Amino acid sequence: MAEALLRFEGGDAFDVFSAGTNPAANVRPEAVAVLQEINIDISAQHSKSVSEFAGQRFDFVITVCDQAREDCPVFAGEVTRLHWPFEDPALVLDAGKERLYAFRKLRDKIHSRVIVFVAESARGYLW
């Protein structure tokens, strides 16, 4: 969700990649559904491992859960690491409305954080 929201808000200002330290086989259907609610289509996306990006350079590495912050590899060059701690909505046991609500709540939290990140980057605060 963070990748899609940063692409949406950042436009051409950012090259955005997303990967997990322990990626699921498929993008969660709840993530697809809640992003579709705000007209962002991620249905063609697939989960990727951080190992696919080994050796590449990035300006920023943003982790969105504590486990990813601990397990995320070191990337070459000068990189600004940011940590945005969010709870994993997939851990909600109810596979119905409660989990969908958790994904929707996470989408809104990430979206708010992305908007601030894009605005600060545009002003040069993060560069």
C-alpha positions, 0 to 999 in steps of 0.5 A, a space after each residue: 500500500 505504501 508503494 502505491 500511495 507514494 506513487 500516487 502522491 509523489 508522481 514523477 518526483 520519486 522512483 518507488 519500489 516496494 519489497 518485504 523481508 518475508 513477502 507473502 505469495 500474493 498482495 492481500 485482497 484487502 489491500 487491493 480492495 481498500 486502495 480501490 476505494 480511493 481509485 488506486 489499482 494494485 491488482 496487478 502488483 505482486 509481492 517482492 523480496 528485498 533480496 531482489 534489490 540487493 546492490 541497488 542504490 536508494 535515497 530513502 529506505 522506509 520500513 513500515 513495521 518493526 520486524 522489517 526495520 530489524 531485518 532490512 539489509 543495508 543498501 549501498 551508498 548514502 541512504 536515509 532510513 526512515 521508520 514508520 511503525 504500523 501494525 500489520 492488519 493481516 494479523 486481525 483474526 476476523 477475516 471479514 469486516 474487522 480485517 477490512 476495517 484494519 486495512 482501511 485504517 492502515 491505508 489512511 495512516 500510511 496515506 497521511 504519512 506519505 503526504 507529509 513525506 512528499 511535502 517535506 521532500 518538495 521543500 528540501 527538508 529530507 534531502 
